[in-house]
Amino acid sequence: MTLGCLLSLSLKDSRLNINVKAWSGVAFVVLTIVNLCYVGFGVSMPYYVIVIALLLVIHLWVVYKLVLEQKKI
């Protein structure tokens, strides 16, 4: 699930392409930290699922907005 945030999109604008890759890298690091906290601190499963789902929704929303920005150019 954590690797799902490493999207490899090919955008026409190289600047937006770098932004998507940078954001995907940040999301990957954050999700990895959440996974490590789940394993290390024994966070209960419902909280883990809610946090992961919210982070993935935020990630997809940001990538969607970046892709829409490319269509405006």
Distance bins in CASP14 RR format, pairs under 12 A and 6 or more apart:
PFRMAT RR
TARGET T0000
AUTHOR 0000-0000-0000
RMODE 2
METHOD distances of the structure
MODEL  1
1 27 0 0 0 0 0 1 0 0 0 0 0
1 28 0 0 0 0 0 1 0 0 0 0 0
1 31 1 0 0 1 0 0 0 0 0 0 0
1 32 0 0 0 0 0 1 0 0 0 0 0
1 34 0 0 0 0 0 1 0 0 0 0 0
1 35 0 0 0 0 1 0 0 0 0 0 0
1 38 0 0 0 0 0 1 0 0 0 0 0
1 48 0 0 0 0 0 1 0 0 0 0 0
1 49 0 0 0 0 0 1 0 0 0 0 0
1 51 0 0 0 0 0 1 0 0 0 0 0
1 52 1 0 0 1 0 0 0 0 0 0 0
1 53 0 0 0 0 1 0 0 0 0 0 0
1 55 0 0 0 0 0 1 0 0 0 0 0
1 56 1 0 0 1 0 0 0 0 0 0 0
1 59 0 0 0 0 0 1 0 0 0 0 0
2 24 0 0 0 0 0 1 0 0 0 0 0
2 25 0 0 0 0 0 1 0 0 0 0 0
2 27 0 0 0 0 1 0 0 0 0 0 0
2 28 1 0 0 1 0 0 0 0 0 0 0
2 29 0 0 0 0 1 0 0 0 0 0 0
2 30 0 0 0 0 1 0 0 0 0 0 0
2 31 1 0 1 0 0 0 0 0 0 0 0
2 32 1 0 1 0 0 0 0 0 0 0 0
2 33 0 0 0 0 1 0 0 0 0 0 0
2 34 0 0 0 0 1 0 0 0 0 0 0
2 35 1 0 1 0 0 0 0 0 0 0 0
2 36 0 0 0 0 0 1 0 0 0 0 0
2 38 0 0 0 0 0 1 0 0 0 0 0
2 52 0 0 0 0 1 0 0 0 0 0 0
2 55 0 0 0 0 1 0 0 0 0 0 0
2 56 0 0 0 0 1 0 0 0 0 0 0
2 59 0 0 0 0 0 1 0 0 0 0 0
3 24 0 0 0 0 0 1 0 0 0 0 0
3 25 0 0 0 0 0 1 0 0 0 0 0
3 27 0 0 0 0 0 1 0 0 0 0 0
3 28 1 0 0 1 0 0 0 0 0 0 0
3 31 0 0 0 0 1 0 0 0 0 0 0
3 32 0 0 0 0 1 0 0 0 0 0 0
3 35 0 0 0 0 0 1 0 0 0 0 0
3 56 0 0 0 0 0 1 0 0 0 0 0
4 24 0 0 0 0 1 0 0 0 0 0 0
4 25 0 0 0 0 0 1 0 0 0 0 0
4 27 0 0 0 0 1 0 0 0 0 0 0
4 28 0 0 0 0 1 0 0 0 0 0 0
4 31 0 0 0 0 1 0 0 0 0 0 0
4 32 0 0 0 0 0 1 0 0 0 0 0
4 52 0 0 0 0 0 1 0 0 0 0 0
4 55 0 0 0 0 0 1 0 0 0 0 0
4 56 0 0 0 0 1 0 0 0 0 0 0
4 59 0 0 0 0 1 0 0 0 0 0 0
4 60 0 0 0 0 1 0 0 0 0 0 0
4 63 0 0 0 0 0 1 0 0 0 0 0
5 20 0 0 0 0 0 1 0 0 0 0 0
5 21 0 0 0 0 0 1 0 0 0 0 0
5 23 0 0 0 0 1 0 0 0 0 0 0
5 24 1 0 1 0 0 0 0 0 0 0 0
5 25 1 0 0 1 0 0 0 0 0 0 0
5 26 0 0 0 0 1 0 0 0 0 0 0
5 27 1 0 1 0 0 0 0 0 0 0 0
5 28 1 0 1 0 0 0 0 0 0 0 0
5 29 0 0 0 0 1 0 0 0 0 0 0
5 30 0 0 0 0 1 0 0 0 0 0 0
5 31 1 0 0 1 0 0 0 0 0 0 0
5 32 0 0 0 0 1 0 0 0 0 0 0
5 34 0 0 0 0 0 1 0 0 0 0 0
5 35 0 0 0 0 0 1 0 0 0 0 0
5 52 0 0 0 0 0 1 0 0 0 0 0
5 55 0 0 0 0 1 0 0 0 0 0 0
5 56 1 0 0 1 0 0 0 0 0 0 0
5 57 0 0 0 0 0 1 0 0 0 0 0
5 58 0 0 0 0 0 1 0 0 0 0 0
5 59 1 0 1 0 0 0 0 0 0 0 0
5 60 0 0 0 0 1 0 0 0 0 0 0
5 62 0 0 0 0 0 1 0 0 0 0 0
5 63 0 0 0 0 1 0 0 0 0 0 0
6 20 0 0 0 0 0 1 0 0 0 0 0
6 21 0 0 0 0 1 0 0 0 0 0 0
6 22 0 0 0 0 0 1 0 0 0 0 0
6 23 0 0 0 0 0 1 0 0 0 0 0
6 24 1 0 1 0 0 0 0 0 0 0 0
6 25 1 0 0 1 0 0 0 0 0 0 0
6 26 0 0 0 0 0 1 0 0 0 0 0
6 27 0 0 0 0 1 0 0 0 0 0 0
6 28 1 0 1 0 0 0 0 0 0 0 0
6 29 0 0 0 0 0 1 0 0 0 0 0
6 31 0 0 0 0 1 0 0 0 0 0 0
6 32 0 0 0 0 0 1 0 0 0 0 0
6 59 0 0 0 0 0 1 0 0 0 0 0
6 63 0 0 0 0 0 1 0 0 0 0 0
7 17 0 0 0 0 0 1 0 0 0 0 0
7 19 0 0 0 0 0 1 0 0 0 0 0
7 20 1 0 0 1 0 0 0 0 0 0 0
7 21 0 0 0 0 1 0 0 0 0 0 0
7 22 0 0 0 0 0 1 0 0 0 0 0
7 23 0 0 0 0 1 0 0 0 0 0 0
7 24 1 0 1 0 0 0 0 0 0 0 0
7 25 0 0 0 0 1 0 0 0 0 0 0
7 27 0 0 0 0 1 0 0 0 0 0 0
7 28 0 0 0 0 0 1 0 0 0 0 0
7 56 0 0 0 0 0 1 0 0 0 0 0
7 59 0 0 0 0 1 0 0 0 0 0 0
7 60 0 0 0 0 1 0 0 0 0 0 0
7 62 0 0 0 0 0 1 0 0 0 0 0
7 63 1 0 0 1 0 0 0 0 0 0 0
7 64 0 0 0 0 0 1 0 0 0 0 0
7 66 0 0 0 0 0 1 0 0 0 0 0
7 67 0 0 0 0 1 0 0 0 0 0 0
8 17 0 0 0 0 1 0 0 0 0 0 0
8 20 0 0 0 0 1 0 0 0 0 0 0
8 21 0 0 0 0 1 0 0 0 0 0 0
8 24 0 0 0 0 1 0 0 0 0 0 0
8 25 0 0 0 0 0 1 0 0 0 0 0
8 63 0 0 0 0 0 1 0 0 0 0 0
9 16 0 0 0 0 1 0 0 0 0 0 0
9 17 1 0 0 1 0 0 0 0 0 0 0
9 18 0 0 0 0 0 1 0 0 0 0 0
9 19 0 0 0 0 0 1 0 0 0 0 0
9 20 1 0 1 0 0 0 0 0 0 0 0
9 21 0 0 0 0 1 0 0 0 0 0 0
9 23 0 0 0 0 0 1 0 0 0 0 0
9 24 0 0 0 0 1 0 0 0 0 0 0
9 63 1 0 0 1 0 0 0 0 0 0 0
9 64 0 0 0 0 0 1 0 0 0 0 0
9 66 0 0 0 0 1 0 0 0 0 0 0
9 67 1 0 0 1 0 0 0 0 0 0 0
9 70 0 0 0 0 1 0 0 0 0 0 0
10 16 0 0 0 0 0 1 0 0 0 0 0
10 17 1 0 0 1 0 0 0 0 0 0 0
10 20 0 0 0 0 1 0 0 0 0 0 0
10 21 0 0 0 0 0 1 0 0 0 0 0
10 67 0 0 0 0 0 1 0 0 0 0 0
10 70 0 0 0 0 0 1 0 0 0 0 0
11 17 1 0 1 0 0 0 0 0 0 0 0
11 18 0 0 0 0 1 0 0 0 0 0 0
11 19 0 0 0 0 1 0 0 0 0 0 0
11 20 1 0 0 1 0 0 0 0 0 0 0
11 21 0 0 0 0 1 0 0 0 0 0 0
11 63 0 0 0 0 0 1 0 0 0 0 0
11 66 0 0 0 0 1 0 0 0 0 0 0
11 67 1 0 0 1 0 0 0 0 0 0 0
11 68 0 0 0 0 0 1 0 0 0 0 0
11 69 0 0 0 0 1 0 0 0 0 0 0
11 70 1 0 1 0 0 0 0 0 0 0 0
11 71 0 0 0 0 1 0 0 0 0 0 0
11 73 0 0 0 0 1 0 0 0 0 0 0
12 67 0 0 0 0 0 1 0 0 0 0 0
12 69 0 0 0 0 0 1 0 0 0 0 0
12 70 1 0 0 1 0 0 0 0 0 0 0
12 71 0 0 0 0 1 0 0 0 0 0 0
12 72 0 0 0 0 0 1 0 0 0 0 0
12 73 1 0 0 1 0 0 0 0 0 0 0
13 19 0 0 0 0 1 0 0 0 0 0 0
13 20 0 0 0 0 0 1 0 0 0 0 0
13 66 0 0 0 0 1 0 0 0 0 0 0
13 67 0 0 0 0 0 1 0 0 0 0 0
13 69 0 0 0 0 1 0 0 0 0 0 0
13 70 1 0 1 0 0 0 0 0 0 0 0
13 71 0 0 0 0 0 1 0 0 0 0 0
13 72 0 0 0 0 0 1 0 0 0 0 0
13 73 1 0 1 0 0 0 0 0 0 0 0
14 20 0 0 0 0 0 1 0 0 0 0 0
14 21 0 0 0 0 0 1 0 0 0 0 0
14 70 0 0 0 0 0 1 0 0 0 0 0
14 73 0 0 0 0 0 1 0 0 0 0 0
15 21 0 0 0 0 0 1 0 0 0 0 0
15 22 0 0 0 0 0 1 0 0 0 0 0
15 66 0 0 0 0 0 1 0 0 0 0 0
15 69 0 0 0 0 1 0 0 0 0 0 0
15 70 0 0 0 0 1 0 0 0 0 0 0
15 73 0 0 0 0 1 0 0 0 0 0 0
16 22 0 0 0 0 0 1 0 0 0 0 0
16 23 0 0 0 0 0 1 0 0 0 0 0
16 62 0 0 0 0 0 1 0 0 0 0 0
16 63 0 0 0 0 0 1 0 0 0 0 0
16 65 0 0 0 0 0 1 0 0 0 0 0
16 66 1 0 1 0 0 0 0 0 0 0 0
16 67 1 0 0 1 0 0 0 0 0 0 0
16 68 0 0 0 0 0 1 0 0 0 0 0
16 69 1 0 0 1 0 0 0 0 0 0 0
16 70 1 0 1 0 0 0 0 0 0 0 0
16 71 0 0 0 0 0 1 0 0 0 0 0
16 72 0 0 0 0 0 1 0 0 0 0 0
16 73 1 0 0 1 0 0 0 0 0 0 0
17 23 0 0 0 0 0 1 0 0 0 0 0
17 24 0 0 0 0 0 1 0 0 0 0 0
17 63 0 0 0 0 0 1 0 0 0 0 0
17 66 0 0 0 0 1 0 0 0 0 0 0
17 67 0 0 0 0 0 1 0 0 0 0 0
17 69 0 0 0 0 0 1 0 0 0 0 0
17 70 0 0 0 0 1 0 0 0 0 0 0
18 24 0 0 0 0 0 1 0 0 0 0 0
18 25 0 0 0 0 0 1 0 0 0 0 0
18 66 0 0 0 0 0 1 0 0 0 0 0
19 25 0 0 0 0 0 1 0 0 0 0 0
19 26 0 0 0 0 0 1 0 0 0 0 0
19 62 0 0 0 0 1 0 0 0 0 0 0
19 63 0 0 0 0 1 0 0 0 0 0 0
19 65 0 0 0 0 0 1 0 0 0 0 0
19 66 1 0 1 0 0 0 0 0 0 0 0
19 67 0 0 0 0 0 1 0 0 0 0 0
19 69 0 0 0 0 1 0 0 0 0 0 0
19 70 0 0 0 0 1 0 0 0 0 0 0
20 26 0 0 0 0 0 1 0 0 0 0 0
20 27 0 0 0 0 0 1 0 0 0 0 0
20 59 0 0 0 0 0 1 0 0 0 0 0
20 60 0 0 0 0 0 1 0 0 0 0 0
20 62 0 0 0 0 1 0 0 0 0 0 0
20 63 1 0 1 0 0 0 0 0 0 0 0
20 64 0 0 0 0 0 1 0 0 0 0 0
20 65 0 0 0 0 0 1 0 0 0 0 0
20 66 1 0 1 0 0 0 0 0 0 0 0
20 67 1 0 0 1 0 0 0 0 0 0 0
20 68 0 0 0 0 0 1 0 0 0 0 0
20 69 0 0 0 0 1 0 0 0 0 0 0
20 70 0 0 0 0 1 0 0 0 0 0 0
21 27 0 0 0 0 0 1 0 0 0 0 0
21 28 0 0 0 0 0 1 0 0 0 0 0
21 63 0 0 0 0 0 1 0 0 0 0 0
21 66 0 0 0 0 0 1 0 0 0 0 0
22 28 0 0 0 0 0 1 0 0 0 0 0
22 29 0 0 0 0 0 1 0 0 0 0 0
22 62 0 0 0 0 0 1 0 0 0 0 0
22 63 0 0 0 0 0 1 0 0 0 0 0
22 66 0 0 0 0 0 1 0 0 0 0 0
23 29 0 0 0 0 0 1 0 0 0 0 0
23 30 0 0 0 0 0 1 0 0 0 0 0
23 58 0 0 0 0 0 1 0 0 0 0 0
23 59 1 0 0 1 0 0 0 0 0 0 0
23 60 0 0 0 0 0 1 0 0 0 0 0
23 61 0 0 0 0 0 1 0 0 0 0 0
23 62 1 0 1 0 0 0 0 0 0 0 0
23 63 1 0 0 1 0 0 0 0 0 0 0
23 64 0 0 0 0 0 1 0 0 0 0 0
23 65 0 0 0 0 0 1 0 0 0 0 0
23 66 1 0 0 1 0 0 0 0 0 0 0
23 67 0 0 0 0 0 1 0 0 0 0 0
24 30 0 0 0 0 0 1 0 0 0 0 0
24 31 0 0 0 0 0 1 0 0 0 0 0
24 56 0 0 0 0 0 1 0 0 0 0 0
24 59 1 0 0 1 0 0 0 0 0 0 0
24 60 0 0 0 0 0 1 0 0 0 0 0
24 62 0 0 0 0 1 0 0 0 0 0 0
24 63 1 0 0 1 0 0 0 0 0 0 0
24 66 0 0 0 0 0 1 0 0 0 0 0
25 31 0 0 0 0 1 0 0 0 0 0 0
25 32 0 0 0 0 1 0 0 0 0 0 0
25 59 0 0 0 0 1 0 0 0 0 0 0
25 62 0 0 0 0 0 1 0 0 0 0 0
25 63 0 0 0 0 0 1 0 0 0 0 0
26 32 0 0 0 0 0 1 0 0 0 0 0
26 33 0 0 0 0 0 1 0 0 0 0 0
26 55 0 0 0 0 0 1 0 0 0 0 0
26 58 0 0 0 0 0 1 0 0 0 0 0
26 59 0 0 0 0 1 0 0 0 0 0 0
26 62 0 0 0 0 1 0 0 0 0 0 0
26 63 0 0 0 0 0 1 0 0 0 0 0
27 33 0 0 0 0 0 1 0 0 0 0 0
27 34 0 0 0 0 0 1 0 0 0 0 0
27 52 0 0 0 0 0 1 0 0 0 0 0
27 54 0 0 0 0 0 1 0 0 0 0 0
27 55 1 0 0 1 0 0 0 0 0 0 0
27 56 0 0 0 0 1 0 0 0 0 0 0
27 57 0 0 0 0 0 1 0 0 0 0 0
27 58 0 0 0 0 1 0 0 0 0 0 0
27 59 1 0 1 0 0 0 0 0 0 0 0
27 60 0 0 0 0 1 0 0 0 0 0 0
27 61 0 0 0 0 0 1 0 0 0 0 0
27 62 0 0 0 0 1 0 0 0 0 0 0
27 63 0 0 0 0 1 0 0 0 0 0 0
28 34 0 0 0 0 0 1 0 0 0 0 0
28 35 0 0 0 0 0 1 0 0 0 0 0
28 55 0 0 0 0 0 1 0 0 0 0 0
28 56 0 0 0 0 0 1 0 0 0 0 0
28 59 0 0 0 0 1 0 0 0 0 0 0
29 35 0 0 0 0 0 1 0 0 0 0 0
29 36 0 0 0 0 0 1 0 0 0 0 0
29 55 0 0 0 0 0 1 0 0 0 0 0
29 59 0 0 0 0 0 1 0 0 0 0 0
30 36 0 0 0 0 0 1 0 0 0 0 0
30 37 0 0 0 0 0 1 0 0 0 0 0
30 51 0 0 0 0 0 1 0 0 0 0 0
30 52 0 0 0 0 0 1 0 0 0 0 0
30 54 0 0 0 0 0 1 0 0 0 0 0
30 55 1 0 0 1 0 0 0 0 0 0 0
30 56 0 0 0 0 0 1 0 0 0 0 0
30 58 0 0 0 0 1 0 0 0 0 0 0
30 59 0 0 0 0 1 0 0 0 0 0 0
30 62 0 0 0 0 0 1 0 0 0 0 0
31 37 0 0 0 0 0 1 0 0 0 0 0
31 38 0 0 0 0 0 1 0 0 0 0 0
31 48 0 0 0 0 0 1 0 0 0 0 0
31 51 0 0 0 0 1 0 0 0 0 0 0
31 52 1 0 0 1 0 0 0 0 0 0 0
31 53 0 0 0 0 0 1 0 0 0 0 0
31 54 0 0 0 0 0 1 0 0 0 0 0
31 55 1 0 1 0 0 0 0 0 0 0 0
31 56 1 0 0 1 0 0 0 0 0 0 0
31 58 0 0 0 0 0 1 0 0 0 0 0
31 59 0 0 0 0 1 0 0 0 0 0 0
32 38 0 0 0 0 0 1 0 0 0 0 0
32 39 0 0 0 0 0 1 0 0 0 0 0
32 52 0 0 0 0 0 1 0 0 0 0 0
32 55 0 0 0 0 0 1 0 0 0 0 0
33 39 0 0 0 0 0 1 0 0 0 0 0
33 40 0 0 0 0 0 1 0 0 0 0 0
33 41 0 0 0 0 0 1 0 0 0 0 0
33 51 0 0 0 0 0 1 0 0 0 0 0
33 52 0 0 0 0 0 1 0 0 0 0 0
33 55 0 0 0 0 0 1 0 0 0 0 0
34 40 0 0 0 0 0 1 0 0 0 0 0
34 41 0 0 0 0 0 1 0 0 0 0 0
34 42 0 0 0 0 0 1 0 0 0 0 0
34 43 0 0 0 0 1 0 0 0 0 0 0
34 47 0 0 0 0 0 1 0 0 0 0 0
34 48 1 0 0 1 0 0 0 0 0 0 0
34 49 0 0 0 0 0 1 0 0 0 0 0
34 50 0 0 0 0 0 1 0 0 0 0 0
34 51 1 0 1 0 0 0 0 0 0 0 0
34 52 1 0 0 1 0 0 0 0 0 0 0
34 53 0 0 0 0 0 1 0 0 0 0 0
34 54 0 0 0 0 0 1 0 0 0 0 0
34 55 1 0 0 1 0 0 0 0 0 0 0
34 56 0 0 0 0 0 1 0 0 0 0 0
35 41 0 0 0 0 0 1 0 0 0 0 0
35 42 0 0 0 0 0 1 0 0 0 0 0
35 43 0 0 0 0 0 1 0 0 0 0 0
35 48 0 0 0 0 1 0 0 0 0 0 0
35 51 0 0 0 0 0 1 0 0 0 0 0
35 52 0 0 0 0 1 0 0 0 0 0 0
35 55 0 0 0 0 0 1 0 0 0 0 0
36 42 0 0 0 0 0 1 0 0 0 0 0
36 43 0 0 0 0 0 1 0 0 0 0 0
36 48 0 0 0 0 0 1 0 0 0 0 0
37 43 1 0 0 1 0 0 0 0 0 0 0
37 44 0 0 0 0 0 1 0 0 0 0 0
37 47 0 0 0 0 0 1 0 0 0 0 0
37 48 0 0 0 0 1 0 0 0 0 0 0
37 51 0 0 0 0 1 0 0 0 0 0 0
37 52 0 0 0 0 0 1 0 0 0 0 0
38 44 0 0 0 0 1 0 0 0 0 0 0
38 45 0 0 0 0 1 0 0 0 0 0 0
38 46 0 0 0 0 0 1 0 0 0 0 0
38 47 0 0 0 0 1 0 0 0 0 0 0
38 48 1 0 1 0 0 0 0 0 0 0 0
38 49 0 0 0 0 1 0 0 0 0 0 0
38 50 0 0 0 0 0 1 0 0 0 0 0
38 51 0 0 0 0 1 0 0 0 0 0 0
38 52 0 0 0 0 1 0 0 0 0 0 0
39 48 0 0 0 0 1 0 0 0 0 0 0
40 48 0 0 0 0 0 1 0 0 0 0 0
41 47 0 0 0 0 0 1 0 0 0 0 0
41 48 0 0 0 0 0 1 0 0 0 0 0
42 48 0 0 0 0 1 0 0 0 0 0 0
43 49 0 0 0 0 0 1 0 0 0 0 0
43 50 0 0 0 0 0 1 0 0 0 0 0
43 51 0 0 0 0 1 0 0 0 0 0 0
43 52 0 0 0 0 0 1 0 0 0 0 0
44 50 0 0 0 0 0 1 0 0 0 0 0
44 51 0 0 0 0 0 1 0 0 0 0 0
45 51 0 0 0 0 0 1 0 0 0 0 0
45 52 0 0 0 0 0 1 0 0 0 0 0
46 52 0 0 0 0 0 1 0 0 0 0 0
46 53 0 0 0 0 0 1 0 0 0 0 0
47 53 0 0 0 0 0 1 0 0 0 0 0
47 54 0 0 0 0 0 1 0 0 0 0 0
48 54 0 0 0 0 0 1 0 0 0 0 0
48 55 0 0 0 0 0 1 0 0 0 0 0
49 55 0 0 0 0 0 1 0 0 0 0 0
49 56 0 0 0 0 0 1 0 0 0 0 0
50 56 0 0 0 0 0 1 0 0 0 0 0
50 57 0 0 0 0 0 1 0 0 0 0 0
51 57 0 0 0 0 0 1 0 0 0 0 0
51 58 0 0 0 0 0 1 0 0 0 0 0
52 58 0 0 0 0 0 1 0 0 0 0 0
52 59 0 0 0 0 0 1 0 0 0 0 0
53 59 0 0 0 0 0 1 0 0 0 0 0
53 60 0 0 0 0 0 1 0 0 0 0 0
54 60 0 0 0 0 0 1 0 0 0 0 0
54 61 0 0 0 0 0 1 0 0 0 0 0
55 61 0 0 0 0 0 1 0 0 0 0 0
55 62 0 0 0 0 0 1 0 0 0 0 0
56 62 0 0 0 0 0 1 0 0 0 0 0
56 63 0 0 0 0 0 1 0 0 0 0 0
57 63 0 0 0 0 0 1 0 0 0 0 0
57 64 0 0 0 0 0 1 0 0 0 0 0
58 64 0 0 0 0 0 1 0 0 0 0 0
58 65 0 0 0 0 0 1 0 0 0 0 0
59 65 0 0 0 0 0 1 0 0 0 0 0
59 66 0 0 0 0 0 1 0 0 0 0 0
60 66 0 0 0 0 0 1 0 0 0 0 0
60 67 0 0 0 0 0 1 0 0 0 0 0
61 67 0 0 0 0 0 1 0 0 0 0 0
61 68 0 0 0 0 0 1 0 0 0 0 0
62 68 0 0 0 0 0 1 0 0 0 0 0
62 69 0 0 0 0 0 1 0 0 0 0 0
63 69 0 0 0 0 0 1 0 0 0 0 0
63 70 0 0 0 0 0 1 0 0 0 0 0
64 70 0 0 0 0 0 1 0 0 0 0 0
64 71 0 0 0 0 0 1 0 0 0 0 0
65 71 0 0 0 0 0 1 0 0 0 0 0
65 72 0 0 0 0 0 1 0 0 0 0 0
66 72 0 0 0 0 0 1 0 0 0 0 0
66 73 0 0 0 0 0 1 0 0 0 0 0
67 73 0 0 0 0 0 1 0 0 0 0 0
END
